[in-house]
Amino acid sequence: MRGIFLQVVGTLTLTALSTAVTLQAARAAEPMPLQLEAKIPLGDVRGRIDHMAVDLDRQRLFVAELGNDSVGIVGLSASTVSGRIQGLKEPQGVGYVPSTDTLYVANAGDGSVRLFKGHDLKETGRIELGDDADNVRADGIGHRVFVGYGAGALAIIDARENRKIAEIGLHGHPESFRLESGGSRVFVNVPDAHAVEVADRESGKVIAKWPTGHLSANFPMVLDEASQQVLVVFRNPPTLTAFSMKDGAPVANAGTCGDSDDVFVDAKRHRVYVSCGEGYLDVFEPDAGTFRRTAHLSTAPGARTALFVPELDRLFLAVRMRDREPAAIWVYRPVP
């Protein structure tokens, strides 16, 4: 009888192990939510690469090659560099306004915003702001361009007259910021103030300040307006946090990769993408009031700047030169 019992136990154990191996193999066979589709070489581009923007009509990707003092122009249809804007001063932010067919380039080195227009990107203007001109956001409906700069301000530029018309004072240098599409608010990461600040674009005043507590170095930000949440990624400790757009109350968080620089919402698939200089892309899905990480994809050290373009259904990752590999844009296709 004891022999029969041991035989049954052994059979059950083997069955359980077999089932576990089968489930593990099935999970391994599942496609990753982001598939690397192409690598577009940027040529002899050295140093840090910063933000990107896209001209959808001409299928052009603009790449702020900060360490190279240039902006690369990538033709997406041909997957090649079609040109380059030279002679810049540490370009950080880029923003394209379709209604005026104008590219805005914010230069950290001299505090200027330079304007380039049309198919040939002829330089058509220059706006002096001050130190550390950084992120650029365009409000196409209001014909305004917002640029973060200095010790604490958002410059407001009239996109039709191409001149600075106002600014919003903040309590420290602004990192990523986002414009509310259904209202007049702008949400701003202000790491020096350990806060997310909310300003009204019409009055030009800060109307709320959300302390970030023990979390610090809040650089990436995106709005999930369908869920009425502001998603912020902190570098210390590496954390993805969702705040209520209504009152700034934290509603969800999860650990993420280190040295984050960009975060995006894929509304079609109900996903969140985080790009990190640690050398990873993290993919999250909302899950019962929190975030569940569904992928931790290895990329390249220092590759922290990305751009997700829903209209193209692609995520572009800027990978700086390393070892013998040239700088490149890695193109990811979301699956399914």
Buried (B, 14 or more C-beta within 10 A) or exposed (E): EEEEEEEEEEEEEEEEEEEEEEEEEEEEEEEBBBEBEBBBBBBEBEEBBBBBBBBEEBBBBBBBBBBBBBBBBBBBEEBEBBEBBEEBBBBBBBBBBEEBBBBBBBBBBBBBBBBBBEEEBEEBBEBEBBEBBBBBBBBEEBBBBBBBBBBBBBBBBBBEEBEBEBBBBBBBBBBBBBBBEEEBBBBBBBBBBBBBBBBBBEEBEBEBBBEBEEBBBBBBBBBBBEBBBBBBBBBEEBBBBBBBBEEBEBBBBBEBBBBBBBBBBBEEBEBBBBBBBBBBBBBBBBEEEEBEBBBBBEBBBBBBBBBBBEEBEBBBBBBBBEEEEBBBBBBBEBEE
